[in-house]
Amino acid sequence: MKIKTKKLKQKVLSSLRGRLNRYMQKAEWFSRRSLGDFFQTPEKIAILAKSYGTHISKKSPHYLPWVGDKTFILDLEEAYNLGFPKDKDKFEPSYWSRKILEEEIQKDIVRRYMVYQTSCHCIKLGGNFVEFGVHRGVAAALMVNQIRRWNQISKSARVEYFGFDSFEGVSEPNPKDTTLFGYKRWKKHSLKLSWDNFEYLNRALNQLVCDKHKIHLIKGWIPQTFEEVDVGQVSFALIDVDLYEPTKQSLEWIYPKLLKTGILLFDDYGDPECIGAKEAIDEFSKKNAPLIHLPDGLAMMIKS
Ligand SMILES: C[S@@+](CC[C@H](N)C(=O)[O-])C[C@H]1O[C@@H](n2cnc3c(N)ncnc32)[C@H](O)[C@@H]1O
């Protein structure tokens, strides 16, 4: 009896501690929204360093370019609002509730900044943008916003976005699709949302770019859907399908279409749950082009 009460007490205490931590983090996030300078005061740096995780360089802890980049921060907020619409989100499992969305943004901020930065370089090359694995459309919104800005600057711009996704979650995993920790993570339809967001995303991304001829969402299984479209010449592709087979198939299909100095960005490379995707990328890299390893489990390939 005594042991049972003790255990219960510990459980309640740890749950309260967890809640308190989440509230503290949230409060920090809101207080940080107004910060925007590259070079912060030591106090501000300490707060940022704590909430932006482990990515702070020991040599230059003041240097957090994603914080100082106001265009990025605005794009990011827009992208998450688009990906997590309030009215639909309430039907999602509590894991994705808005309460922890702010933490989600913090966790992914460096990865999102990499998408933003690399696409910022590639937009000037003139080729199209392609994404394999669209899901909620957060990265899609970041990419489409680059296209919108570029179209405003360059009147003759013809950059288009092509996003491939089943909108039904991942395909059947291969035996290579293990995790670093050995547990079974993937089965067909993992990551499927509780609501069908295809029509919604199509509309929302088109509204963002204000030119519906430039946005193409292709619904269906990779690689079958590759036959349905001509993506033309490509300057930037984000490969983010989590599994061995679709990563390999996307890579082999897109690489010949990539312009010189164009970039392939891999979101899953260092993800402990995406061992199969990493293997597909390594195999392709050995035969074709070296990999550049980036923070937060990303990697990229530049076409030479
Ligand atoms: C991690 S999510 C993509 C996240 C998105 N790139 C972002 O950053 O916002 C992976 C997506 O890949 C899609 N996917 C996985 N295997 C697929 C396949 N064989 N065909 C089509 N889509 C697939 C899933 O439906 C899922 O939406």
The ligand as an ORCA input file, in Angstrom:
! r2SCAN-3c Opt
* xyz 0 1
  C       7.820     13.559    -42.815
  S       6.490     13.761    -43.874
  C       6.958     15.130    -44.887
  C       7.074     16.458    -44.143
  C       7.214     17.681    -45.012
  N       8.261     17.546    -46.001
  C       7.544     18.907    -44.155
  O       8.728     19.140    -43.857
  O       6.641     19.651    -43.792
  C       6.626     12.382    -44.931
  C       5.531     12.279    -45.983
  O       5.933     11.323    -46.968
  C       4.780     10.731    -47.506
  N       5.144      9.445    -48.151
  C       5.922      8.458    -47.635
  N       6.044      7.439    -48.522
  C       5.371      7.809    -49.642
  C       5.154      7.214    -50.908
  N       5.669      6.012    -51.250
  N       4.391      7.893    -51.811
  C       3.876      9.094    -51.514
  N       4.057      9.715    -50.341
  C       4.780      9.093    -49.398
  C       3.841     10.562    -46.324
  O       2.508     10.547    -46.718
  C       4.175     11.809    -45.462
  O       3.216     12.804    -45.669
*
